[in-house]
């Protein structure tokens, strides 16, 4: 079976819980125009206002009601808890979206026949923030190119890809550091280390949006194709003869999204996820716009679920020192309640698997 990949999207993101605000509540960590982050009423008021909060590099704004309604993940979350006539954005920690106001980040590639784009975005809430790099690659994408891209994003050799901010060439790690430093300096008070130096959680979600070739249910795939799927997930070439050992050494969570197994996801929750909706991504002529929308929406829902649940998991786990009766103790209770509600209210099979199989999150849900 041969796959000819035509369009893929990667969402690479980091999680930064602002845990220092809980551990040192007497200290001022926030810039004046972001003081609303620590007040339930001010958070909600700012969320529903039309005016963005701008900094030298970003424009932060709550997601409009129409966008929250269109997204299956955000809608299910918003429907689970309300405050008056609106969703309780504080208790649910629906994030503000920060859009980068400069055009100096560029993704370069050396291979002919493909085009690449990159868009940075910040998700900001009381619990902390997440940096996301959304990368789209279109054209005649070779398997080796896609494996190299995923390996490079994880910190490997560049494989013909490079990032620049202005005239400076940077590694992926350096670009994440650049944007994290901007958040620390423009949202928080410079030098205060709001995330307290705890472990950074980085994830990569790869969605195959369009391809040409046949369809095969994952359980029935021959070993060379299963090895390819793992190669895309891990960003390194895995040989079919080594597949059994790989499966033993690096177990992944398999999510069968359709009954036949043609649509599936592979996840290593310490690293990332591959989503392959073959039925919808198989590229007919002319392109089926509804199928294209389904692929993009499913991947977006999975990414948003991962991003918020990981941030909640880390915030709750690290905030045990919150003083009883404080705003932080109340938020901690809200976060646990929200986490527990997610697998009940959101029917996405991938996210249900996340809550059941991720040891840290599954452990919290049992409390």
N, C-alpha and C positions, 0 to 999 in steps of 0.2 A: 504494500500500500504506500502511495506517495502523497505527501502533503506539500502543497505550494501555498505558503503563507502570504497573504496580501495586505493585511492590516492588523496590527496588534496595539494594545494599550497596556502600559505598565504604570501602576501607581506605587511609587516608592515613598514610604513615609516613616517618620520617627515620632515617638511618643515621649513627651516631657512633662511629667506630673510636677506641678508647682508646690511641692511638699514643704518647702521651707516656710511658706506662709502659714501652715498649720503648726509647725514646730516652734515658730517664733512670732506669735500673733501680735506682740507688742511692737514689732519692727515694721517700718513702712517699706514695702517692696514695689508698690505700683506707682507709675506716673499718675499725676493728678487726673488726667482725662480718661484713665482706666480704673479709677477708684470704684466705679459701679460694679466691678467684678466681685466684690466682697459683700454686696448688699442684695438681698433677694428682690426687694421692690425696685431698686435702681437697675438691676440686671434686666428685669422684665421691661421696665420703661425704656431702657436703651435699646432692647432687642426689637421692640415694635415701632420705634421711631424711624422715620425715613432718612434721618441725617446720619451719615457715616462718621466714624471716628478716624481721623487721618493722622498719620505720622509722616516722617520724612520719606519712608519707603513703602508704606502700606495704607490701604483704606479698609477699615473693618466695619462690617455691617451684618445685622441679623439676616438670616435667609428669609425672603418674603413668603407670606402665607401660601401663595400659589406654588412655590417650589417645594415647600414642606408637604403640600397636599399631593403633588405629583410623584414624589419619591415614596415607594412602598415602605422603606425602612423608617424614614422620618415621619411619615403619616401614622404608622402603627405605634411609634413611640409617642407622638403628640396626642393620639387618641387615648392613650393609657392614663393620662393625668392632666387635669385642667386647673386653671386659676381664673375664676370668672368666666369670661367668654373666650379666653385664649388658652392654648396649651401652657402648662406650668414649665416654662423654659428653664427656670432656675433648678427646680427639683430634678428635671430630666437632663439638665446640663446640655441643652441644645446649643451648639457652639456658634460663635460669630465667625464669619468667613473673612479672612484678610487677603485682599488681592494686591499683588505686587505692582507698584506704580511705575516701575522702570522697565525698559526694554533691553537690558544689558546682559541677560542670561541667554546663552546660545548653546545648542547641542550640535556638534559637528561629527560627520561620519565620512569615511573614505570610500565606502563601497558605492559603485554605480548602481542605478536602477532603484534606489530607495530614497525617500525623504523622511526627515525626522523633525519633530518639534518638541518643545518642553515648556511647561507652564508651572511655576511654583505657586503654592497656595498655603495659607496658614489657617488652621482651625484653632480658635481661642475660646476658652471658657474658664470658669473659676478654678477648676481642677488643674489647669495647665494648658499646654498647647501641643499641636502636632504640625510638623513641616511636611508638606506633600510635594513631590515632584511628579507631575503627570507627563508621561512620555508617549507620543504616538509615532509609530513607524509604518509607512505605507510603501507599497511597490512590490517588486519581486524579491521577497525576503528569503534568503537562504537559511536552511536549518542551522548551519554553523554560525551565521551572523547573529541569529536570535539567541543561541546558546552563549555566544561571546558577550552579547549585550547584557544578558542576565548575570553573567559572571562578573562583568565590569561593574555593574550597579551594586553588586555585593562586595566589591573591593578588590576584584581580580585585575588582571592585565587589561589594557584598554581595548584590545580587539578591533581597533580602527575607529573607536568612538572617543570624543573628548568634549569637555565642558569649558566654557569661557564666561567670565563675568567681566565685561569691558574688554580689556586687552590681556587680562590675566587668565592663563590656563589653569584649571583646577581639577582635582580628583573629585569623585562623588562625595567622599567624606568631607572634603574641604568646602564643597558647595553647601552641604547640610550645615556645617559649622558656621559658614557665612550668614545663612539665614537665621540660624539660632542666635547668633550674636546680635543681629539686627533686632530680633524680638526682645532679647534681654536688655537692649539699650533703649528701645523705643516704646515698649509696653511696660517694662519693669524698670526700676531704678538701676542705673548702670552700676555694676560691681556687686550687686546683692545676691547673685546666684539663687534665683527663686526655685530652681529644680534641685538644689542641694547636692549636686554631683552624683545622684543615684544612677544606676545602670540605664543606658539608653536602649529603648526597644525599637528596632527597625524591622519593617516588613516590606515585602515586594509582592504585589498582586499583578499577575500577568493574565490578560484576557485576549484570547484569539478572537478578533472581531470578524475576520473574513479570511477564508482560505478556499482553495480548489482541491478537489480530491474526493475519494470515497468516504463513507462513514462506517465506523466500527465501534461497537460497544466496548468500553474499556476492559471489562473482564475477559472479553474474547480477543483482545488485541494480541498479535504475535509479540514475541519478546523484544524484537527490534523496535517496534513502535512504543511499547511500554518503556523501553530504555530511553527513547526520544522524549517522551513526556516527562520522565524524571530529569533528563538532561536540561529541559527547559525550566523546570522548577528550581534546580540547584545551580544552573549556570556553569555546568561542566559536562564534558562529553562522557557519557556512560555507555559502555559496550554491552551488547546483549548477553555475552558470556558471563558478565559480572553482575547481571541483574539479580539473581537469587541472593548473592552476598550483599548487594546494595539494599535490597528489601529487608534483609535481616539487620544490617548495621544502621540503616536510616529509615525506620518505619514512618509511613505517611498515613494521614487520615484521608480515606477515599469517600467522596460524597457523590452518590449516584443521583443526579438531578432529574433524570427522566427514568421511567420504568424500565426502558430497554437498556440503559447504561450508555447510550450514545452521547448524552449530555452529562458531563461529570466535572469534578474538581479534585485536585490533589493538594493536600496541605501539609506542610511542616510548620506548626504553629510557632516555632522558634525562628523561622526564616521567611516563609512566604507561601503563596498559593498560586496554582495554575488553574484557570477556568477555561474549559473548552466545551462550548455549546455547539456541537457539530451540526445539529439539525438546523439551527438558526444561522450559524456562521458560514455554512457551505454556500459558496458564492454563485448564485444563479445570474443569468443575464435575461432581462434587466435585474438590478439589485432589488430585493424585497425590503422595502424601507421599514416595514413593521418588524420583520425579523432582526434587522440591524438595530432598531430601537430596543428590542428585548435583550439583545446581547449587552449593549451598553448599560441599560438599566440594571440588569442582574449584577454585573460586575460592580457598578456604583453602589448598589445596596450592600453587597458583600464588603466592599472597602469601608463604607461608613459604619457598618456593624463592627468590623474589626477595630477600626480606629477608636470608636467611642467605648467599646467594651474593654479594650486593652487599657485605655486611659482610666476608666472607672476601676478596673481591677487593681491597677497600680496605686491609684489614689487611695482607695479603701485600705489596701494592704499596708501602705506606708503611713496612714494617718491615725493610727491607734492612740497616739498621744493627745488627740484633740480633747480640750477641756470640756467636761460635761456641761451642757447648757449653752455652749458657745455656738456661733454660726457654723463653725467647722464640724462640730459634733452633729448638728442638725443636717448639714449637707452630707455627711458620711452616712447617716441613716437613709437619706433620700437616694443616695447612689446605690446602696445595697438593694433597696426596694426596686429601683429602676432596673438594675441588672437582673433581678429575679423575674421581672415582668417581661423582659425581652423575648425569651424563648416561648413564652405563653402567647404573646400578642403578635409576634412576627413569624409568619409561616415559612420563610425562606429555609430550604433544607440545609444549605451550607451553614447558615448561622445556627440552626438547631444543633448541627454536628459540632460546631465550635463550642457551644455551651456545654455539650455533653462530654466532649473529648479533651478539651483544654484543662489540664490538671488544676491550674491555679483558679480559673474562673469557675469550673465545675465545683471546686471545693467551697467557694464563697456561696454558691447557690444552695448548698446544703445547710448553711447556717440558719 
